[in-house]
Amino acid sequence: MKKMNFYKRVALIAFPVILQQIINMSVNLCDGIMVGQLKETAISGVSAGNQFYLLFNILCMGLGGGTAVLVNQLWGKQEIVEIKKAITIMIRLCIGIATIFMLLSLFGTQAIVRIFSNNPEVCGEAEKYLRTMSFAYIIHGLGLTLSIVYRSVGVVWLSLISSAVSFGLNIFFNWVFIFGKLGFEPMGVKGTALGTVIARAVEFIVIVGYVLFRDKRIGYRISYLKMKCSSISAEYKRYALPVVISDVMLQLGNNLIAIIMGHMKNSEIMMAANNVTTITVQISTFFILGLSNAASIIVGNTIGEGKKQEAFGYGKKFLYISIVVGIIAAGLIELLNPIILKAYVLERETIECTKQLVNAISCIVVFQSVSSVLTKGVLRGGGDTRFLMVADVLFLWITAAPLGFLCGIVLELSSFWVYFVMKIDLVIKAVWCTYRLYKGTWVRDCV
């Protein structure tokens, strides 16, 4: 592939993902602004309740991403029947996991939210949010995993279109339910969740409708859920499941960080600031996510075509691009944060805390870019999923989490240093994965 063809292919894959992230970010931003008109307790309640839902979301992304590791290479070989089997395994797992999360959200809500905060008012708001969100697990899980897998076969616009359709509905219904418009009673935090559930339902209809009735590349049908998948089950366990474990352990680590924030001396301020900061980070890092997706698909397809040396060359190119994107993201974070802050009704202490978190993120986002593109993109596309599982789990749990507890709970350091050490694993991972990239042992034929 000539150089210009390479960058064109990167753009064609990354651009729809970037647009989807912009839409998702816009939804989160509008949700945050609407909830932010209530009070800090409501913001913190949504943040606490969202941690459990985010665990499910990340698990589904890992499930879809792990399946995509196989589908990327199978598509390069044009083995359509094996792709159908991989999708069948993914759907079965997704439905089972979503059912468990739904039952926990309905009947174990109180115990769940108290893990993330010991503030009674915050817990009360979080319970309202999480119970309502329980109805979104199955539809969101299936829609998300299918859209991730279909990117691997060139259907990169499916998730963008579905997100765009649900975007307007989400904002509209949030406005109606949160503030009590068009004759409805004001529902506050519960209204945020209800609007999201409706939007996810529409998104599900668009994605599944395309997969079952319009798609000609794979031609998946409901009857395939009964098909035998033994011919690919061993490869699925070996290459896909480590991605699921890796992503789940990462999110559990992030949940632990949220728990640390929820038990700090200024927990309500810290959690509200973190919620605002998360939106700022999403605005600046959607290029990183798009680049990671492009890296995984291009590298995986190239290996599937039997061009391992070309895949190694592409890996190095993606590393260089990730450094540039990280530097740009750092500048955007500092530039956009003052603008984002003006949209919220916050106390002075919360604003100062938010500024400290943003400064910490600006210092670390370059390493985040390199780490994400290598772990979620290049090395994952190359089938090096076991190594990535160790890297993700090891550095987060033996460095970031313990240091976060020490600095946040024991030493009670400033918000800047607490957040910085909580993300220190990204720095270590970026260096270690770069060494792994140049070593070349990550290029593997998975199927």
N, C-alpha and C positions, 0 to 999 in steps of 0.2 A: 504494500500500500504506500503510495507516495505521501510525502509529508502533508500536502494540502488536503488530500483525501482523508488522512487520519484526523486532522482537526475538524473537517467537515462532518465526519462521522461522530466525533465527540460532541459537536454542537447539536446534531440532530437528535442524539439521545439525551444529552444534558438539558437542553433548552426546555422541553416539555416538563421535565422533573423540576427545573427551577421555577417555571411558571406555576406548577402545582404547589410548590413550597411557598411561593408568594401568596397564593390564594389561601392556603392553610394558615400562613402567618397573619393574613388580613382578618381571617375569622377569629384567631386567637386574640389579635389586637383589639378588635371590636368587642369581643366577649369581655376582655380585661377592662376596657374603657367603660362598658356598660355596668359591669359589676363594681368597678372602681367608683361609680357615682353613689354607691351605697355607703360603705364604710370599710375600714381596715379589716374588721372581723370577717366580712363577707369575702374580701380578697383572699385572706388567709384560709378561710374555709374551703373555697374552691381549690386553692393550691394544695391543701392537705388531702382533700377528697380525690384530686386528680392524680396523686401519686400512685394510688392503687390501680386506677384506670390506665395510667401510663405504663405500669408493669405489664398489663395485658396487651397494650398497644405495641410495646417493644417485643414481647413474646411473639406476636403475630408477624411483626417485621422480621424477626429472626427466622420464623417458620417459612415465610415467603422468600427471604433472602437465602436461606439454606437450600430450599427447593430450587431456587434460581441458579445456584452453583452447578447443579446437575443439568438443569434445563439449558443453561448457556452453552455447555459443551454438547449436549444432545442435539440442540438446534444446529450447531456447527456440523454435526454428523448427519443431520436430517433424519433422526430416529424418532418419528412422531409417536409411535405406539408406546415407547418407553417414556416419552414426555407425558402422555396421558396417565401412565401408571404413577409417575412422580406427583402429578397434580392430585390424583385420587388419594394417595397417602397423605398429602398435605391437607386436603379438605376434611378427611376423617379426623385427623389430629386437631384441626382448628375447631371443629364442632364440639369435640369432647372437652377441649380446654375452655372454650367460651361458655359452655354449660356450667362448668365448675365455678368460673368467675362470676357468672350471673347469680348462682345460688349463694355464694359467699357475700355478694353485694346486697342481696335481699335479706338474708337472715343473719349475717355476721357483721353488719355495718358498724355497730358501735365499737366492737373489739378492733376492727380494722383502723378506724380513724384515730383511736386513742394511741395507736402506735406512732402516729405522725405528729400529734400535738397533745399537750396536757392542759390546754386552755379549754374550759367547758363551753364557752361561747363559740370558739372556732370549731370544736368538735360537733356542736349542734348544727352549724351551717354545713359542715362537711358531710354529715349523715344525710341531710336532705338532698345534697348533690349526688352522692354515690348511689342512693337507692333508686333515684330516677334514671341514672345512667346505666343501671343494670340491664335495661331492655335493649341496649345498643350493642352488647358484646357479640352476639352471633352474627348479626348483619354486618357490623363493622369488621369483624375478624375475617369473614369470607370475602368481603369486598376488597379489603386491604391486601390479603395474601394473593388473591387472583390478579389484582392489578400489578403487583410486583413481578409475578411470574411472567405475565404477558409482555412486560417490557423486554424480556430476554428473547422473544421471538419477533421483535420489531414493532409491537403495538404499544408504542410509548405515549400515545395521545389518550389512551383510554382513561387512565387515572386523572389526567388533566381535565378532560371533558366532564367526568363525573364530579370532580371537585368543584368545577365552575358552576355546574347545575345546582349543587347543594349549597354553594356559598351564599347566594342571595336569600335562599330559604332560611338558612341558619340565622343570618342577621335579622331578617324580618321577624321570625318567630321569637328570637331572643328579645327583640324590642317589644313585641306584644306581651310576652309572658313575664319578663322581668319587671316591667313598669306598669303592666295592667292596661294595655291599650285595646281598642276595639271591643270594649265591653267586658274584658277579662279582668279578674282580680289580680293585683300585683303579687307575683310569686317569688321575686327576689332570686336567690341562688337556685332554687328549684326550677325556676323558669329558664335559667341558662342551660341546665341539663336537658330539659324537655325540648328546647329548640334544637339542641345538638342531636338528640335521638331522632327527631323528624328528619333532619338533614342527612344523617347517616342512612336512614331508611331509603331515601330517594337515591343516594349515592349507590347503595346496594342494588337497587332495581336497574340502574343504568349499566353497572358493571356486569351483573349476572345476565341481564338481557342481551348484552353484546356477546358474552361468552357462549350462551346457549343457542342464540338465534341468528347472529350475524357473522361470527368468526369463521373463516375458511382455512386458517393456517393450521390450527390444531384440531378443530372440530369436536370439542369436548361436549359430552351429553350427560344427563343425570344418570342414565343407565350404567355409565362407566364406574359409578361408585361401588358397584358389585364386582368389578373385575379383579382378578388375581394379580398381585403385584410382587410376587416372590422373586422375579428375575431382577428386580432393581432394589429390593428392600435392604440388601447388604450394603450397597453403595449409598443408599439414603441414610442409613445409620452411621456410616463412616464419615460422610462428607456434609450432610445436611444437619443432622442433630447437633454436632459441635457448634454450629452457628447459632442454633436456638439456645443452647446452654450458655454460650458466650454472651449473647445479647441479654438474656435473662439475668445472668450474674452481674452484668454491667448495670442494668436497671435496678437490681436489688442494692447494688452499691450506691447508686444515685438516690434510692429511697432511704438508705442509711444516712446519707448526707442530709436529706430532708428531715430525717428524724433528729439528727444533731442540731439542725437549725431550729426545729420545733421545741427543743429542750434547752436552748441557750437562754441566757439571762434576759435578752431583749428579743425573745422568740417571735412575737407578733410582728415587730418591725422588720426583723430579718426575713421572715417568710413573705411578707408583703413586698419587700424590696426584691427578693429573689423572683417573685412572680413577674414584676415589672421588667427585671433584667432578662428573664427568659425570653420575653417577647422581643427585646432589643437584639439579643443574640440570634434569634430566628431570622430577623430581618437581614442581618449581616452575613449569615453562614449558609443561606440556601444555595449559593454557588458551590460550596463544599459538598453538599449532599448530591447535587446534580453531577458534579465531577466524579464522585464516588460511584454512583450508579453507572455512569458511562465507562469507567475503568473496569468494573466487574463484568459488564456485558461484553465489551470489546476484547478483553483479555480471555474470558471464558470461550467466546465464539472462536477466537483465533487458535486457541489450544485444541478445541474440538475439530478444527479444520486440519490439525496436524502441523501447525506452524509455531512450534515452541520457541524458536529463536526470535521470531518476530514478536511474540508475546512478551518475552524478556525485554526487548527494546521498548515496547509500549509502556511497560512498567516503569522504566526510568523516565520516560517523557512525562508520565502522570505525576511522578515525584516532583519534577521541576515545576510543573504547572501548579501543584498544590502549595508550594512555597509562595508563589506569587499571589495566589488567591487568598492565602492566609494573611499576608501583609495588607492586602486591600480590605479584607474583612475587619482587621484591627482598626484601620482608619474609619471605616463606616460605623463601627460601634461607638467610637468617641464622638463622631459627628452627629449621629442620630439620637443618642441618649437624651440630650437636653430637649429635643423636640418631643420625644415620647413622654418625658416627665410632665410636660405642660398639659397633656391630655388627662392626667390623673388628679384627683383631689386627695393629696397626701399631706401628712404632718411633716414638719421640718426634719425631724429625726429620721423618718423613712426616706426622705429625699437624700439626705447625707449618706445613709447606708447604701442606697442604690448607686450613688456615684462611686463609692468605694468598690462595690462589686463590679461595676463596669470597668474601672481601671484594672482590676485583677484579670478580668476576661481579656482585655486588650493585650495584656502581657502574654497570655497563654494561647490565644486563638491561632497563631501561626503553627504551633505544635499540634493543636487540635486538627487543623487542616491536613497536615502531613499524616497524622495518625489515622484520621478518618479515611482518607483516600487510599492509604495502604491497607488498612485492616478491612474496611467495608468494600473496597474496590479491587485493587491489584492482587493482593495475596489471596483474598477470598475467591476472586475469579480464577486464580490459578489452582484452587483446590487445597490450599494450605490451611484448612479450617481447624485442624487440631492444634497447630502452633498458635493460631490466633486465639483459640479458646484459653490456652495457658496464659498468653500475653494479657488478654483482657482481664482475666480473673486475678492473676498473680499480683500485678502492680496496683490494681484498685484496692484489693483487700489487705495487702501488707504494707502499703504506703499511704494512699490518699485517705482511706477511711480511718485508720488509727491516728494519723496526724490531724485530721479534721476534728476528731473527738478530743485530742489533747489540746489543740489550740482554741477550740470553740467552747468546750465544757469545763476543762480543767484550768487552763491558763487565761481564758476569757480575753483573747487578743482581739484586735480590731477586725471588722468585717472583711477588710482587704486581705489580711493574712489568712483568715479562716477559709475564705473562698479559694485563695491561691493554692493552699496546701491540699484542699479537697480535689483539685484538678491536676495535681502534680504528676499523676499517673500518665497523663497525656504527653508530658514532656519525655518521660522515660520510654513510653511506648513508641513515640516518633523516632527516637534514636535507635532503639532495638530493631524495629521493623525496617528501617532504612538499611541496617546491616544485613538483615535477612534478605531484603530485595537484591542487593548486590551479590550476595552469596549464590543466588540462583537456584536453590533447592526447592523453591516454592512452586515451580512450574510442574504441574502434574496432570496426567490424563485420568480423570475421575471415572469415566464410563467406557 
